[in-house]
Amino acid sequence: MYIESVPNRQSPPAVLLRESRREGGKIKKRTVANLSDWPTDLVEGLRTLLKGGVAVERAEQALTISRSLPHGHVAAVLGTAERLGLPKLLLGRRSRPADARSRDLVLAMIAQRIIQPGSKLATVRALNAETAASSLNGRLDLGEVREHEIYAALDWLVARQPHIETALANRHLSEGTLTLYDVSSSYLEGRCCELARHGYSRDHRADRPQIVYGLLCDPDGVPIAVEVFEGDTADPNTLTSQIDKLKRRFGLKRVVLVGDRGMITSARIREELAPAGLDWITALRAPAIRQLVDAGPLQLSLFDDRDLAEIAAPEQFPGERLVVCRNPELADERGRKREALLAATERALDKVKKAVRRQRAPLRGEAEIGQAVGAVLDRHKMAKHVEITITEDSFSYRRKTDSIAAEARLDGIYVVRTNVPAETLSA
């Protein structure tokens, strides 16, 4: 038996319960009942029964929803990791069966860090079935994850770090390649980190201990190696270990190390890079640029019709190439920023001047006035452009127009210095 809907001209179709049979090579139909007056859900229920199904009162009774977990972002992250070869890179060739579990936990931590960053405890909660935040556990088939396993996996990863970095270097670095290096820092809460020290804080949290870390990349910015240092380590002092990595562990004989002017200083070039036989690219600091202008090799008229020129200064920088650049947008920005800082400094100094001149409880004493003025100048770093006069009961200031004009002449100008020959790299 089956249910058939038969068109009925301008009227609604007729819903018929029919049976069919074959006689003499022909199919004959017989109408058992007219179901046109039945409600639609009742007709569909009967249709389901005739097909061998089970009819229920409501559709919800046929489904049991146990849980629904977000999955798309997990698939995207793990799929990208697979295309990058990350699982094989983490595990290595000489691995034990127990290493696979650590590898999967590390993959889960990496994916969770991208999907929803949090603490290690939050990661454990996001992975376990009762509190799962996504399908990540199911995709990696981790089962139950305990806190101590997460920390043990991190210890496993630290032991694997040299092998992973060497594999990345083999993949992305070659003889004579450019290698980018820079340093940053992060402040910490707590007192248990053995590398935590008070140092120069890029987070502007000098009240907190910090760690310093250096990142080594290929010319496209692909990370190759990372190293963590004590929080009071100066940027240039991190170069020694990077040179050791490049020369000894990665086995590269010729490398061009690229770093900013605070990283690759003249002292580091003389004491570390030159003895190691490394080429380098860095930049000059503002005082050195000013000396080039005063001594003559750098003529500002070079920029009348172009924004880049190569000069030589054999007395100050023997055997080096100096590529001088001028960026008009940067010049405008530096001029705007200097004027804004000067205006902010003058507003704050005017408040000190009012405190000295007020009738009631005026600010008195050369030391006290100097302390208030020093706090203002230290905040905006404009002491070089302001002339201060302080006595026991008076205070005045004025802008150093000559100093401001001299600095403005060099706005937007920077000088790249390198020992790489011109036939290897053009200006």
ABEGO torsion letter per residue (X at the ends): XBBBBBBBEABBBBBBBBBBBBBGGBBBBBBABBAAABBAAAAAAAAAAAAGBBBBABAAAABBBABBBBAAAAAAAAAAAAAAGAAAAAAEABBBAAAAAAAAAAAAAAAAAAABBBBAAAAAAAABAAABABAAAAAAGAEBBBAAAAAAAAAAAAAAAAAAAAAAAAAABBBGBBBBBBBBBBBBBEAABAABBBBBBAAGBAABBBBBBBBBBBAAGBBABBBBBBAABBAAAAAAAAAAAAAAAAGBABBBBBBBAAABBAAAAAAAAAAAGBBBBBBBBAAAAAAAAAAGABBAAAAAABABBBBBBAAABBGBBBBBBBBAAAAAAAAAAAAAAAAAAAAAAAAAAAAAABABGBBBEAAAAAAAAAAAAAAAGAAAABBBBBBAABBBBBBBAAAAAAAAAABGBBBBBBABBAAABBX
